[in-house]
Amino acid sequence: MTSETIETEAGTARITWHPARRARFVLAVGHGAGGGVEARDLQALAAVLPGHGVSVALVEQPWRVAGKKVAPAPKTLDTGWRGLWPALAAPGLPVISGGRSAGARVACRTATELQAAAVLALSFPLHPPGRPEKSRAGELLGSGVPTLVVQGGNDPFGRPEEFPEGPYDLVEVPYGDHGFAVPKRAEITQDEALQGITDAVVKWTGSLG
C-alpha cells in the first residue's frame, strides 16, 4: 500500500494504492459526501480485489484531504476527479471509474469524457431520501460504459426496485442501508453483506474485456 498526493484545480487530492501483482485493471473508487475512504465497502474492495488481478486506488477528494466536513458542488467534485485521472491511468491499464454515493455520481458523469473502461456505482443516490421526484437516474443512464450498481435493499436514497431499467447491472445487498450496514436482526451478518459486495465486483470485473 502506497499513497501519493495529486494537485488538481480543485486542490490537493490523495490516492492510496492497493496494487495487484498481475493487474488487468485499475479500480479507482471515490468516497461519498458524508465520509471518506474508510467506508466499509471501499476497504473491503481494497482488501479483496488485488488478489483477483485488480489494483485498487482509493481516492480522497481535495475537500476531504483539506479536512473540510462539507462536500463542494458537483462540478467541483468532477474537477477534482478529472485532475486525478492522469495519475490513475499512469500504470497503463484500463481504469474502472468508481465511487460510493456522491462519488458514484462523479464516476457516471465523467466516464465517457475520461474514457473509463467501466463504472462501479456503490450506493448510487438515485434521489434524496423521501424525494423520489428528484431523480438522478439520468446520470446513471448516461454513463455510456458498462456499469455495475451495488445497492442496499433498504437504502433511503433509492431501493433497488426503484431503479429504472437500463443498460447496467444491479446487485442488491439484502437489508443494507446507504452505508451497507445491516441490522442485527437481519438474516445475514455484516461480514456476509460485505462478502456479497466483493463477490459481485470480482465476478463483474472478471467479465470485462
C-alpha positions in Angstrom: 0.0 0.0 0.0 1.4 3.4 -1.0 -0.1 6.9 -1.0 0.5 9.9 -3.2 -0.9 13.4 -3.3 -2.0 14.9 -6.6 -2.5 18.6 -7.3 -5.8 19.4 -9.1 -7.6 22.6 -10.0 -9.9 21.8 -7.0 -7.0 21.4 -4.6 -4.7 18.6 -3.3 -6.2 15.1 -3.6 -4.8 11.8 -2.3 -4.6 8.3 -3.9 -3.9 5.3 -1.7 -2.8 2.4 -3.9 -3.5 -1.3 -3.2 -1.7 -2.9 -6.1 -2.3 -6.3 -7.6 0.7 -8.4 -8.6 -0.5 -9.0 -12.1 -3.1 -6.3 -12.6 -5.6 -6.3 -15.5 -7.4 -3.2 -14.4 -7.2 -0.2 -12.0 -10.4 0.2 -10.0 -10.5 3.9 -8.8 -13.1 4.5 -6.1 -14.0 7.8 -4.6 -15.9 8.3 -1.3 -19.2 9.9 -0.6 -20.2 13.4 0.7 -20.5 12.2 4.3 -17.4 10.2 4.8 -14.0 9.1 3.4 -12.2 6.1 2.1 -12.5 4.4 5.5 -16.1 3.3 4.4 -16.6 -0.4 4.9 -17.3 -1.2 1.3 -14.2 0.7 0.0 -12.0 -1.0 2.5 -13.4 -4.4 1.7 -12.8 -3.9 -2.1 -9.2 -2.7 -1.4 -8.6 -5.9 0.7 -10.0 -8.4 -1.8 -9.7 -7.1 -5.4 -5.9 -7.1 -5.7 -6.0 -10.9 -5.2 -8.1 -11.1 -8.4 -6.0 -9.0 -10.7 -7.4 -5.6 -10.0 -5.4 -2.8 -8.4 -7.5 -0.6 -6.2 -6.9 3.1 -5.9 -8.8 4.7 -3.0 -9.3 8.4 -4.0 -9.8 11.2 -1.5 -11.2 14.4 -2.9 -9.4 17.7 -2.1 -12.1 18.9 0.3 -11.6 15.7 2.3 -7.8 16.0 2.3 -8.2 19.6 3.5 -10.2 18.4 6.5 -13.4 20.1 5.5 -16.7 18.5 6.6 -19.0 19.6 3.8 -18.5 18.4 0.2 -18.4 21.1 -2.5 -20.7 21.4 -5.5 -20.8 18.5 -8.0 -18.9 20.5 -10.6 -16.0 20.9 -8.2 -16.0 17.2 -7.4 -15.9 16.5 -11.1 -12.9 18.9 -11.5 -11.0 17.0 -8.8 -11.7 13.7 -10.4 -10.5 14.9 -13.8 -7.3 16.2 -12.2 -6.6 12.8 -10.7 -7.2 10.8 -13.8 -3.7 11.0 -15.4 -2.3 9.5 -12.1 -4.9 6.8 -12.1 -4.1 5.9 -15.8 -0.4 6.1 -15.2 0.1 2.3 -14.7 -1.0 1.9 -18.3 -4.1 -0.2 -17.5 -7.8 0.3 -18.3 -9.3 2.3 -15.4 -12.7 1.4 -13.9 -14.2 4.6 -12.6 -16.0 4.0 -9.3 -17.3 5.5 -6.1 -19.9 5.4 -3.4 -22.8 7.8 -3.2 -21.7 11.2 -4.4 -18.5 9.5 -5.7 -20.7 7.2 -7.9 -22.4 10.2 -9.4 -19.0 11.7 -10.3 -17.9 8.4 -11.9 -21.1 8.3 -14.0 -20.9 11.9 -15.1 -17.3 11.8 -16.2 -16.9 8.2 -17.5 -17.3 8.9 -21.3 -15.2 12.0 -21.2 -12.3 10.3 -19.4 -12.7 7.1 -21.4 -13.2 4.9 -18.4 -13.4 1.2 -19.1 -16.4 0.8 -16.9 -18.2 2.3 -13.9 -18.8 0.8 -10.4 -21.6 2.7 -8.6 -21.8 1.8 -4.9 -24.9 3.1 -3.1 -25.9 5.3 -6.1 -28.0 8.1 -4.6 -31.0 7.8 -7.0 -32.8 10.6 -5.1 -32.6 12.5 -1.8 -34.4 10.5 1.0 -38.1 10.9 0.7 -37.9 12.8 -2.6 -38.2 10.3 -5.4 -39.3 13.1 -7.7 -35.8 14.5 -7.6 -34.4 11.6 -9.6 -30.7 11.4 -10.7 -31.3 8.4 -12.9 -30.1 10.5 -15.9 -26.6 10.5 -14.6 -26.6 6.7 -14.2 -28.2 6.0 -17.6 -25.8 8.4 -19.2 -22.5 6.7 -18.1 -22.0 5.4 -21.6 -19.9 2.4 -20.4 -20.5 -1.0 -18.8 -21.9 -0.1 -15.3 -22.5 -2.1 -12.1 -24.7 -0.7 -9.4 -24.4 -2.3 -5.9 -27.3 -1.1 -3.8 -28.6 -1.8 -0.3 -32.0 -3.3 -0.1 -33.1 -0.6 2.5 -31.2 2.4 1.0 -33.3 5.5 1.7 -31.5 7.2 -1.3 -33.1 4.6 -3.6 -34.1 1.0 -3.1 -33.2 -1.5 -5.9 -36.8 -1.8 -7.0 -36.9 2.0 -7.6 -34.2 1.9 -10.3 -35.3 2.3 -13.9 -34.5 -0.4 -16.4 -31.3 0.5 -18.3 -28.0 -0.7 -19.8 -26.4 -1.6 -16.4 -26.3 -4.5 -14.0 -27.7 -4.1 -10.4 -26.8 -6.2 -7.4 -28.8 -5.9 -4.2 -27.2 -6.2 -0.8 -30.1 -7.5 1.3 -31.1 -5.4 4.3 -28.3 -2.9 3.6 -28.7 0.8 4.2 -26.8 3.6 2.4 -23.6 2.6 4.0 -24.3 -1.2 3.5 -24.8 -1.6 7.3 -27.2 -4.4 8.1 -29.3 -4.6 11.3 -28.5 -7.3 13.9 -31.9 -8.9 13.3 -31.1 -9.4 9.6 -30.8 -12.9 8.1 -27.2 -12.1 7.0 -24.3 -10.8 9.0 -22.3 -7.7 8.3 -19.4 -9.8 7.1 -21.7 -11.7 4.7 -23.1 -8.5 3.3 -19.5 -7.2 2.6 -18.6 -10.5 1.0 -21.6 -10.3 -1.2 -20.3 -6.9 -2.4 -16.8 -8.1 -3.1 -18.0 -11.3 -4.7 -20.2 -9.4 -7.1 -17.5 -6.9 -8.0 -14.9 -9.8 -8.6 -17.4 -11.6 -10.9 -18.2 -8.4 -12.8 -14.6 -7.3 -13.3 -13.8 -10.8 -14.5 -16.4 -10.4 -17.2 -14.9 -7.1 -18.5 -12.7 -7.3 -21.6 
